[in-house]
Amino acid sequence: MRLRTLLAPMSIAVLALLAPSPAFADANGTPRTNSSTSASEVHRINGAAVSSLPEDQRRLSVEGKLGSDGVAAGRLSFTHNSPSGLSHFTARLTCLEFNDGRTEVSGTITKGETAAGVVLDGKMVAFTLDTEGAQNFSLPQIGPGAANCGGGRAETVPVTQAGFHIR
């Protein structure tokens, strides 16, 4: 019993003297830190925002995260109910960019169509979201003009219900 109580503190002391394993150190032997623990870094967005204007309602829902490798994952959906009819689509996120209260989201539409019946499947889509203060979001940029994290159109609509949360 006495031998066991002597070995435990000694084992811990020996482990403290060993050099860090390469799995926990960079090329210079400096221990790695988890950058995602920094309070100032933003890695996630989620929420649904509604913009209700007379005879016109838009709903944008976004759920996404930016991995430690810089790869975006998630989805978004958009619905526009206007006098012309219902346009809607869902998309797989391919890019997220956070910058001073503004978030750029883009992706590839997996399923959707316009009120006129134009199929949107496979097209790129991008939005710009203002997420601080009075929130708003851009109208979608769809097709060739929707660069990866290039943002939505210049026209924006105010968020009148719910909103987006950044973490």
Backbone as a chain_set.jsonl record, in Angstrom:
{"seq": "MRLRTLLAPMSIAVLALLAPSPAFADANGTPRTNSSTSASEVHRINGAAVSSLPEDQRRLSVEGKLGSDGVAAGRLSFTHNSPSGLSHFTARLTCLEFNDGRTEVSGTITKGETAAGVVLDGKMVAFTLDTEGAQNFSLPQIGPGAANCGGGRAETVPVTQAGFHIR", "coords": {"N": [[0.83, -1.184, 0.0], [1.931, 1.258, 0.827], [3.904, 1.552, -1.115], [2.413, 2.039, -3.436], [1.308, 4.609, -2.899], [3.608, 6.097, -2.933], [4.541, 5.807, -5.559], [2.623, 7.047, -7.206], [2.794, 10.009, -6.901], [5.421, 10.225, -7.809], [5.298, 9.24, -10.443], [3.763, 11.191, -11.678], [5.492, 13.376, -11.452], [7.615, 12.526, -13.08], [6.322, 12.4, -15.589], [5.845, 15.115, -15.998], [8.36, 16.027, -16.601], [8.934, 14.989, -19.078], [9.299, 15.549, -22.617], [6.903, 17.255, -24.711], [4.603, 15.272, -26.573], [4.751, 14.76, -30.148], [2.202, 14.745, -31.161], [0.854, 16.57, -29.671], [2.113, 18.949, -30.057], [3.58, 21.625, -32.016], [5.646, 21.955, -34.998], [7.933, 23.093, -33.913], [7.988, 22.109, -31.401], [6.421, 23.437, -29.623], [3.684, 23.435, -27.464], [0.418, 22.787, -28.725], [-2.481, 24.871, -28.914], [-5.999, 25.079, -28.443], [-7.568, 26.826, -30.748], [-10.233, 27.411, -31.013], [-11.245, 28.031, -28.586], [-11.03, 30.656, -27.986], [-12.556, 33.627, -26.976], [-13.012, 35.731, -28.684], [-13.265, 34.762, -31.226], [-15.462, 33.862, -33.851], [-17.595, 31.264, -34.677], [-20.011, 30.047, -35.311], [-23.328, 30.295, -36.659], [-26.77, 30.681, -36.231], [-30.302, 30.564, -36.65], [-33.468, 32.034, -37.528], [-34.886, 34.383, -39.61], [-37.449, 36.685, -40.232], [-38.839, 38.77, -42.666], [-41.291, 40.878, -42.912], [-43.138, 42.67, -45.059], [-45.537, 44.944, -46.485], [-47.728, 42.919, -48.297], [-45.661, 41.129, -48.894], [-43.449, 38.683, -47.94], [-40.478, 37.438, -46.558], [-38.449, 34.724, -45.575], [-35.58, 33.673, -43.993], [-33.53, 31.107, -43.058], [-30.76, 30.009, -41.265], [-28.24, 27.738, -40.476], [-25.172, 27.127, -39.428], [-21.65, 26.3, -39.241], [-18.211, 27.049, -38.753], [-15.49, 25.162, -39.223], [-12.468, 24.171, -37.43], [-10.615, 23.789, -39.358], [-11.271, 25.632, -41.214], [-13.322, 25.034, -42.93], [-16.626, 25.343, -43.998], [-19.791, 24.243, -42.794], [-23.177, 23.231, -42.964], [-26.569, 24.427, -43.387], [-29.024, 26.27, -45.286], [-32.184, 27.88, -45.692], [-34.631, 29.425, -47.734], [-37.503, 31.372, -48.217], [-39.811, 33.082, -50.181], [-42.678, 34.803, -50.231], [-44.782, 36.325, -52.302], [-46.911, 38.658, -54.172], [-46.574, 37.568, -56.69], [-46.296, 34.888, -56.272], [-44.965, 31.872, -54.754], [-41.615, 31.503, -53.974], [-38.921, 29.35, -53.286], [-36.164, 27.7, -51.633], [-33.62, 25.341, -50.607], [-30.301, 25.042, -49.322], [-26.928, 23.805, -49.272], [-24.395, 24.802, -47.153], [-21.36, 26.31, -48.189], [-19.562, 28.219, -47.599], [-18.694, 30.466, -45.0], [-18.334, 33.632, -43.611], [-17.253, 35.847, -41.209], [-17.413, 39.193, -40.165], [-17.055, 41.975, -38.369], [-19.875, 42.288, -37.384], [-21.167, 41.643, -39.67], [-22.15, 39.045, -41.771], [-21.244, 36.783, -44.244], [-22.775, 34.397, -46.193], [-22.743, 31.511, -48.177], [-23.651, 29.03, -50.611], [-24.639, 25.923, -52.178], [-27.523, 25.37, -53.954], [-29.742, 22.866, -53.113], [-32.335, 22.053, -53.569], [-35.034, 23.66, -55.104], [-37.202, 26.315, -56.371], [-38.373, 29.08, -58.38], [-41.136, 31.448, -58.18], [-42.077, 31.584, -60.727], [-41.581, 29.1, -61.661], [-38.988, 28.36, -62.353], [-36.38, 26.122, -62.053], [-34.019, 25.81, -59.463], [-32.064, 24.093, -58.6], [-28.747, 23.054, -57.882], [-27.516, 25.516, -58.392], [-25.39, 28.251, -57.38], [-25.705, 30.237, -54.385], [-25.866, 33.257, -52.501], [-25.834, 35.251, -49.52], [-25.903, 38.286, -47.602], [-25.698, 39.1, -44.248], [-26.648, 41.347, -41.785], [-25.853, 41.339, -38.553], [-25.643, 42.622, -36.121], [-27.059, 45.034, -33.906], [-29.838, 46.627, -35.419], [-31.095, 44.13, -37.228], [-30.72, 42.889, -40.594], [-31.13, 41.382, -43.86], [-29.69, 40.534, -47.019], [-31.117, 40.468, -50.328], [-31.187, 37.418, -52.156], [-28.28, 36.465, -54.002], [-28.12, 34.748, -56.878], [-26.845, 32.121, -58.883], [-24.347, 32.652, -61.474], [-23.266, 35.106, -60.462], [-23.011, 34.715, -57.759], [-20.545, 34.458, -55.932], [-18.264, 32.404, -54.02], [-18.653, 33.14, -50.75], [-19.085, 35.756, -51.49], [-21.149, 37.401, -50.918], [-24.546, 38.706, -50.808], [-27.067, 40.349, -52.83], [-27.168, 43.957, -53.295], [-29.516, 45.093, -52.346], [-31.411, 45.153, -49.384], [-33.466, 43.719, -46.758], [-35.392, 44.474, -43.859], [-35.159, 42.739, -40.713], [-38.003, 41.661, -39.239], [-39.096, 39.904, -37.476], [-37.924, 37.515, -35.102], [-34.548, 36.389, -35.593], [-30.911, 36.285, -36.09], [-28.296, 34.43, -34.514], [-25.04, 34.718, -33.36], [-22.165, 32.918, -32.53]], "CA": [[0.0, 0.0, 0.0], [2.821, 2.401, 0.912], [4.593, 1.651, -2.391], [1.477, 2.638, -4.378], [1.191, 6.042, -2.625], [4.881, 6.713, -3.297], [4.689, 5.791, -7.007], [1.706, 7.978, -7.879], [3.391, 11.338, -7.062], [6.659, 10.133, -8.574], [4.914, 9.083, -11.836], [3.321, 12.504, -12.155], [6.689, 14.204, -11.575], [8.362, 12.067, -14.254], [5.56, 12.829, -16.765], [6.011, 16.556, -16.16], [9.695, 16.284, -17.143], [9.021, 14.499, -20.445], [8.995, 16.509, -23.684], [5.566, 17.026, -25.241], [4.478, 14.375, -27.714], [4.499, 15.493, -31.388], [0.76, 14.849, -31.399], [0.345, 17.713, -28.919], [3.033, 20.068, -30.239], [3.798, 21.992, -33.403], [6.942, 21.54, -35.528], [8.996, 23.596, -33.042], [7.843, 21.519, -30.073], [5.549, 24.272, -28.798], [2.379, 22.796, -27.315], [-0.695, 23.372, -29.469], [-3.647, 25.308, -28.141], [-7.241, 24.983, -29.192], [-7.921, 28.202, -31.109], [-11.677, 27.633, -30.958], [-11.662, 28.43, -27.251], [-10.913, 32.103, -27.865], [-13.868, 34.28, -26.9], [-13.182, 36.713, -29.743], [-13.476, 34.111, -32.505], [-16.841, 33.489, -34.145], [-17.572, 30.022, -35.432], [-21.342, 29.51, -35.586], [-24.491, 31.158, -36.84], [-28.03, 29.96, -36.365], [-31.483, 31.378, -36.466], [-34.392, 32.253, -38.635], [-35.33, 35.772, -39.616], [-38.586, 36.961, -41.1], [-39.006, 40.154, -43.077], [-42.676, 41.052, -43.375], [-43.463, 43.977, -45.623], [-46.892, 44.827, -47.056], [-47.905, 41.977, -49.413], [-44.395, 40.509, -49.246], [-42.787, 38.112, -46.768], [-39.296, 36.613, -46.804], [-37.946, 34.025, -44.397], [-34.257, 33.093, -44.201], [-33.082, 30.29, -41.939], [-29.357, 29.617, -41.451], [-27.591, 26.972, -39.421], [-23.861, 26.803, -39.963], [-20.47, 26.435, -38.39], [-16.923, 27.112, -39.417], [-14.605, 24.229, -38.529], [-11.112, 24.642, -37.13], [-9.871, 23.709, -40.613], [-11.742, 26.699, -42.092], [-14.361, 24.521, -43.815], [-17.986, 25.638, -43.54], [-20.78, 23.167, -42.895], [-24.492, 23.645, -42.513], [-27.602, 24.559, -44.409], [-29.884, 27.447, -45.22], [-33.408, 27.795, -46.487], [-35.182, 30.739, -48.034], [-38.855, 31.372, -48.764], [-40.304, 34.417, -50.518], [-44.089, 34.769, -50.58], [-45.112, 37.642, -52.852], [-48.084, 38.598, -55.045], [-46.246, 36.735, -57.861], [-46.333, 33.481, -55.895], [-44.019, 31.387, -53.756], [-40.28, 31.046, -54.367], [-38.304, 28.726, -52.11], [-35.047, 26.781, -51.875], [-32.711, 24.953, -49.524], [-28.936, 24.981, -49.835], [-25.849, 23.307, -48.431], [-23.399, 25.868, -47.005], [-19.985, 26.055, -48.629], [-18.688, 29.269, -47.084], [-19.145, 31.394, -43.962], [-17.31, 34.63, -43.307], [-17.732, 36.758, -40.173], [-16.594, 40.391, -40.176], [-17.625, 43.178, -37.746], [-21.325, 42.355, -37.39], [-21.679, 41.282, -40.991], [-21.842, 37.651, -42.085], [-21.462, 36.365, -45.631], [-23.048, 32.969, -46.298], [-23.006, 31.063, -49.535], [-23.79, 27.591, -50.728], [-25.187, 25.352, -53.399], [-28.935, 25.032, -53.786], [-30.011, 21.432, -53.274], [-33.686, 21.915, -54.111], [-35.794, 24.895, -55.068], [-37.697, 26.908, -57.604], [-38.943, 30.416, -58.277], [-42.595, 31.517, -58.356], [-42.343, 31.379, -62.156], [-41.321, 27.699, -61.987], [-37.596, 28.118, -62.731], [-35.711, 25.214, -61.12], [-32.769, 26.407, -58.99], [-31.176, 23.029, -58.133], [-27.359, 23.068, -58.337], [-26.98, 26.875, -58.566], [-24.784, 28.915, -56.218], [-26.515, 31.29, -53.78], [-25.131, 33.986, -51.462], [-26.55, 36.269, -48.758], [-25.176, 39.081, -46.618], [-26.539, 39.299, -43.073], [-26.192, 42.291, -40.765], [-26.282, 40.618, -37.36], [-25.545, 43.462, -34.918], [-28.016, 46.141, -33.906], [-31.037, 46.304, -36.194], [-30.678, 43.123, -38.208], [-31.332, 42.801, -41.912], [-30.42, 40.47, -44.749], [-29.763, 40.918, -48.425], [-31.822, 39.59, -51.24], [-30.19, 36.428, -52.566], [-27.557, 36.486, -55.277], [-28.227, 33.366, -57.353], [-26.225, 31.83, -60.173], [-22.941, 33.003, -61.705], [-22.826, 36.241, -59.649], [-22.908, 34.322, -56.352], [-19.212, 33.922, -55.642], [-18.116, 31.799, -52.705], [-18.535, 34.193, -49.728], [-19.081, 37.053, -52.134], [-22.256, 38.2, -50.411], [-25.786, 38.788, -51.567], [-27.297, 41.569, -53.605], [-27.067, 45.208, -52.53], [-30.808, 45.369, -51.727], [-31.611, 44.439, -48.124], [-34.778, 43.815, -46.133], [-35.243, 44.469, -42.405], [-35.687, 41.608, -39.951], [-39.135, 42.146, -38.444], [-39.385, 38.878, -36.465], [-36.84, 36.58, -34.768], [-33.228, 36.905, -35.936], [-29.75, 35.39, -36.157], [-27.427, 34.399, -33.332], [-23.649, 34.432, -33.687], [-21.383, 32.45, -31.381]], "C": [[0.876, 1.25, 0.0], [3.555, 2.617, -0.406], [3.702, 2.348, -3.429], [1.351, 4.139, -4.137], [2.478, 6.771, -2.958], [5.012, 6.82, -4.81], [3.788, 6.809, -7.711], [2.299, 9.38, -7.994], [4.655, 11.305, -7.912], [6.337, 9.999, -10.058], [4.485, 10.409, -12.432], [4.521, 13.422, -12.354], [7.501, 13.816, -12.798], [7.648, 12.509, -15.525], [5.733, 14.319, -17.032], [7.354, 16.892, -16.787], [9.837, 15.851, -18.596], [8.663, 15.599, -21.441], [7.6, 16.222, -24.226], [5.613, 16.096, -26.444], [4.246, 15.209, -28.969], [3.008, 15.647, -31.682], [0.16, 16.058, -30.697], [1.243, 18.931, -29.052], [3.149, 20.397, -31.715], [5.202, 21.565, -33.826], [8.101, 22.002, -34.652], [8.928, 23.012, -31.64], [6.975, 22.34, -29.137], [4.193, 23.59, -28.67], [1.302, 23.545, -28.083], [-1.779, 23.829, -28.514], [-4.856, 25.186, -29.036], [-7.715, 26.394, -29.492], [-9.411, 28.461, -31.004], [-12.14, 28.032, -29.561], [-11.577, 29.936, -27.046], [-12.295, 32.746, -27.911], [-14.095, 35.228, -28.071], [-13.45, 36.073, -31.104], [-14.926, 33.684, -32.651], [-16.807, 32.257, -35.032], [-18.934, 29.5, -35.844], [-22.366, 30.621, -35.826], [-25.712, 30.244, -36.886], [-29.172, 30.933, -36.128], [-32.321, 31.452, -37.718], [-34.884, 33.685, -38.514], [-36.453, 35.925, -40.629], [-38.589, 38.449, -41.407], [-40.4, 40.271, -43.678], [-42.884, 42.491, -43.795], [-44.866, 43.853, -46.22], [-46.894, 43.946, -48.313], [-46.624, 41.238, -49.807], [-43.745, 39.965, -47.965], [-41.634, 37.218, -47.205], [-38.871, 35.982, -45.496], [-36.617, 33.364, -44.774], [-33.848, 32.364, -42.928], [-31.663, 29.817, -42.236], [-28.882, 28.861, -40.228], [-26.244, 26.547, -39.972], [-22.757, 26.969, -38.96], [-19.238, 26.419, -39.264], [-15.984, 26.232, -38.62], [-13.235, 24.819, -38.288], [-10.228, 24.588, -38.363], [-10.31, 24.766, -41.623], [-12.838, 26.269, -43.047], [-15.734, 24.789, -43.193], [-18.88, 24.423, -43.74], [-22.109, 23.705, -42.391], [-25.461, 23.74, -43.666], [-28.324, 25.888, -44.248], [-31.134, 27.16, -46.025], [-33.987, 29.2, -46.622], [-36.555, 30.555, -48.658], [-39.257, 32.82, -49.017], [-41.739, 34.263, -51.011], [-44.488, 36.172, -51.017], [-46.386, 37.532, -53.682], [-47.84, 37.732, -56.294], [-46.326, 35.246, -57.557], [-45.252, 33.152, -54.877], [-42.72, 30.917, -54.411], [-39.647, 30.441, -53.12], [-37.127, 27.851, -52.545], [-34.348, 26.441, -50.572], [-31.328, 24.814, -50.144], [-27.993, 24.402, -48.788], [-24.783, 24.399, -48.371], [-22.024, 25.417, -47.486], [-19.023, 27.102, -48.089], [-19.411, 30.121, -46.047], [-18.01, 32.359, -43.697], [-17.914, 35.641, -42.342], [-16.814, 37.971, -40.136], [-17.378, 41.567, -39.599], [-19.144, 43.289, -37.871], [-21.966, 42.035, -38.719], [-21.221, 39.853, -41.288], [-22.183, 37.381, -43.545], [-21.697, 34.861, -45.6], [-23.279, 32.635, -47.764], [-23.064, 29.549, -49.555], [-24.326, 27.193, -52.082], [-26.617, 24.913, -53.126], [-29.128, 23.538, -54.063], [-31.391, 21.183, -53.865], [-34.392, 23.259, -54.028], [-36.267, 25.353, -56.417], [-38.285, 28.282, -57.332], [-40.456, 30.339, -58.45], [-42.978, 31.265, -59.81], [-42.055, 29.939, -62.6], [-39.908, 27.391, -62.443], [-36.934, 27.26, -61.654], [-34.336, 25.784, -60.777], [-31.733, 25.363, -58.553], [-29.778, 23.152, -58.75], [-26.744, 24.449, -58.512], [-26.368, 27.384, -57.261], [-25.747, 29.988, -55.717], [-25.682, 31.959, -52.689], [-26.03, 35.048, -50.836], [-25.543, 37.053, -47.923], [-26.141, 39.356, -45.479], [-25.901, 40.348, -42.179], [-26.753, 41.764, -39.453], [-26.132, 41.406, -36.065], [-26.515, 44.619, -35.034], [-29.29, 45.726, -34.612], [-30.632, 45.354, -37.322], [-31.414, 43.282, -39.528], [-30.574, 41.751, -42.715], [-30.653, 40.893, -46.185], [-30.727, 40.012, -49.173], [-30.775, 38.617, -51.783], [-29.556, 36.738, -53.919], [-27.537, 35.035, -55.737], [-27.548, 33.232, -58.703], [-24.797, 32.315, -60.257], [-22.42, 34.169, -60.845], [-22.619, 35.905, -58.179], [-21.565, 33.649, -56.09], [-19.187, 33.325, -54.247], [-17.772, 32.882, -51.688], [-18.459, 35.579, -50.337], [-20.21, 37.95, -51.671], [-23.433, 38.239, -51.354], [-25.887, 40.079, -52.357], [-27.227, 42.796, -52.699], [-28.372, 45.539, -51.811], [-30.966, 44.519, -50.467], [-33.046, 44.614, -47.649], [-34.574, 43.75, -44.621], [-35.79, 43.177, -41.793], [-36.788, 42.157, -39.052], [-39.553, 41.148, -37.363], [-38.174, 37.96, -36.327], [-35.493, 37.181, -35.135], [-32.145, 35.844, -35.896], [-28.929, 35.518, -34.904], [-26.032, 33.951, -33.767], [-22.951, 33.988, -32.42], [-19.973, 32.139, -31.816]], "O": [[0.605, 2.198, -0.738], [3.806, 3.762, -0.782], [4.191, 3.159, -4.215], [1.292, 4.892, -5.11], [2.44, 7.968, -3.243], [5.537, 7.815, -5.309], [4.186, 7.373, -8.73], [2.315, 9.922, -9.099], [4.932, 12.249, -8.653], [7.038, 10.592, -10.878], [4.815, 10.711, -13.578], [4.564, 14.173, -13.329], [8.026, 14.689, -13.488], [8.309, 12.957, -16.462], [5.764, 14.736, -18.19], [7.487, 17.927, -17.438], [10.759, 16.292, -19.282], [7.836, 16.466, -21.156], [7.154, 15.075, -24.207], [6.555, 16.134, -27.235], [3.611, 16.26, -28.889], [2.604, 16.58, -32.376], [-0.915, 16.526, -31.073], [1.15, 19.856, -28.244], [2.856, 19.56, -32.569], [5.881, 20.871, -33.068], [9.153, 21.363, -34.646], [9.727, 23.379, -30.778], [6.809, 21.976, -27.972], [3.608, 23.202, -29.681], [1.272, 24.776, -28.094], [-1.971, 23.251, -27.444], [-4.733, 25.191, -30.261], [-8.208, 27.087, -28.602], [-9.825, 29.617, -30.914], [-13.316, 28.341, -29.372], [-12.021, 30.436, -26.012], [-13.103, 32.438, -28.787], [-15.241, 35.508, -28.422], [-13.826, 36.772, -32.045], [-15.543, 33.205, -31.701], [-16.076, 32.213, -36.022], [-19.008, 28.584, -36.663], [-22.274, 31.718, -35.275], [-25.686, 29.176, -37.498], [-29.015, 31.975, -35.492], [-31.936, 31.001, -38.796], [-35.253, 34.135, -37.429], [-36.41, 35.372, -41.728], [-38.371, 39.281, -40.526], [-40.654, 39.825, -44.797], [-42.812, 43.41, -42.979], [-45.332, 42.735, -46.439], [-46.154, 44.199, -49.264], [-46.512, 40.768, -50.939], [-43.522, 40.716, -47.016], [-41.776, 36.367, -48.083], [-38.921, 36.613, -44.441], [-36.537, 32.603, -45.738], [-33.827, 32.952, -41.847], [-31.387, 29.291, -43.314], [-29.093, 29.287, -39.093], [-26.17, 25.711, -40.873], [-22.894, 27.678, -37.963], [-19.226, 25.855, -40.358], [-15.705, 26.523, -37.457], [-12.878, 25.843, -38.869], [-9.2, 25.264, -38.417], [-9.803, 24.81, -42.744], [-13.25, 27.056, -43.899], [-15.968, 24.5, -42.02], [-18.747, 23.68, -44.713], [-22.146, 24.542, -41.489], [-25.226, 23.222, -44.757], [-28.24, 26.539, -43.206], [-31.141, 26.313, -46.918], [-33.843, 30.04, -45.735], [-36.75, 29.696, -49.518], [-39.063, 33.681, -48.159], [-41.989, 33.676, -52.064], [-44.529, 37.095, -50.205], [-46.896, 36.429, -53.88], [-48.791, 37.221, -56.887], [-46.414, 34.428, -58.473], [-44.699, 34.038, -54.225], [-42.726, 30.05, -55.285], [-39.82, 30.964, -52.019], [-37.093, 27.334, -53.662], [-34.467, 27.152, -49.574], [-31.192, 24.51, -51.329], [-28.234, 24.498, -47.584], [-24.318, 24.87, -49.409], [-21.589, 24.296, -47.223], [-17.809, 26.904, -48.114], [-20.587, 30.451, -46.202], [-16.855, 31.951, -43.572], [-18.962, 36.224, -42.621], [-15.593, 37.828, -40.083], [-18.268, 42.1, -40.261], [-19.648, 44.277, -38.405], [-23.182, 42.146, -38.87], [-20.059, 39.503, -41.084], [-23.271, 37.71, -44.016], [-20.89, 34.125, -45.032], [-23.928, 33.385, -48.493], [-22.59, 28.878, -48.639], [-24.449, 28.006, -52.998], [-26.881, 24.173, -52.179], [-28.727, 23.025, -55.108], [-31.591, 20.204, -54.586], [-34.35, 23.922, -52.991], [-35.821, 24.873, -57.459], [-38.647, 28.606, -56.201], [-40.994, 29.295, -58.82], [-44.077, 30.787, -60.092], [-42.255, 29.593, -63.764], [-39.639, 26.272, -62.881], [-36.927, 27.63, -60.48], [-33.581, 26.19, -61.66], [-30.623, 25.733, -58.171], [-29.63, 23.33, -59.959], [-25.542, 24.545, -58.761], [-26.785, 26.987, -56.173], [-26.503, 30.574, -56.491], [-24.882, 31.299, -52.026], [-26.863, 35.659, -51.505], [-24.472, 36.551, -47.582], [-27.268, 39.795, -45.707], [-24.72, 40.238, -41.851], [-27.967, 41.739, -39.252], [-26.472, 40.89, -35.0], [-26.765, 45.125, -36.127], [-29.772, 44.607, -34.432], [-29.916, 45.738, -38.248], [-32.556, 43.739, -39.581], [-29.51, 41.288, -42.304], [-31.661, 41.515, -46.523], [-31.095, 38.936, -48.703], [-29.596, 38.963, -51.859], [-30.217, 37.209, -54.845], [-26.987, 34.178, -55.045], [-27.657, 34.111, -59.559], [-24.102, 32.388, -59.244], [-21.23, 34.203, -60.533], [-22.101, 36.731, -57.427], [-21.47, 32.422, -56.036], [-19.992, 33.693, -53.392], [-16.699, 33.479, -51.765], [-17.839, 36.478, -49.769], [-20.23, 39.137, -51.996], [-23.342, 37.865, -52.523], [-24.905, 40.802, -52.524], [-27.228, 42.671, -51.475], [-28.347, 46.198, -50.771], [-30.691, 43.32, -50.477], [-33.75, 45.529, -48.075], [-33.68, 43.048, -44.149], [-36.756, 42.599, -42.291], [-36.538, 43.016, -38.206], [-40.281, 41.506, -36.437], [-37.488, 37.665, -37.306], [-35.314, 38.391, -34.996], [-32.42, 34.661, -35.696], [-28.867, 36.587, -34.297], [-25.872, 32.939, -34.451], [-23.117, 34.596, -31.362], [-19.151, 31.729, -30.996]]}, "num_chains": 1, "name": "protein.A"}
